[in-house]
């Protein structure tokens, strides 16, 4: 695809492990857990990103 698109890289393995851990904790404790967890991402800037309009 041209131009190459800017994207966000997500560590899907870490996201999956964390989701499974939270799910198991909910099953064991038999209660619903509400969390807001931040898993770092990486911005991959490619050719589709240009300067901000003035």
N, C-alpha and C positions, 0 to 999 in steps of 0.2 A: 504494500500500500504506500502511496506517495502523497504527501510527505509522511515520514514515520511519525506515529502518534505519540504524544506525551502520555504517560501512564503512571499508575501508582502500583508499586510492587508490595504485595502483602505476603507475610510468612504464613501460608495456609496450614503448614504443619503445626505451628504454635497456636494458631486460631483453633484448629481441630482438637488439639490436646487440651486446651483451656476449656473449650465447650464440653468435652467429655468429662473433664474433672468436675465442672459445675453440675452437670447432669447427674453424675454418680453421687455427689454430695447431696443433691436434692432427693435422690432415691433413698439413700441411707438415712437421712434425717427426716424423711417424710414431710418436708415442708418446702414451700416455694421460696427460692432465693432470688432477689432482685439485685443485680450488680451493674456497675458501670466500670468496665475495665478497659484500659487503653493498651492496645498492642501496637508497637511502633510500625510505621510504614515508611517506604522510601519513594520519593518522587523521582521518576526517570524522565528527564527533560530531553525531548527529541526535536525534530524539525518542525513539528506542528505548533510549537510555542513561539509566539512573536512578542514584540514589545506591546505594552499596554497602550490603548488609544489615548490621545491627549484630549 
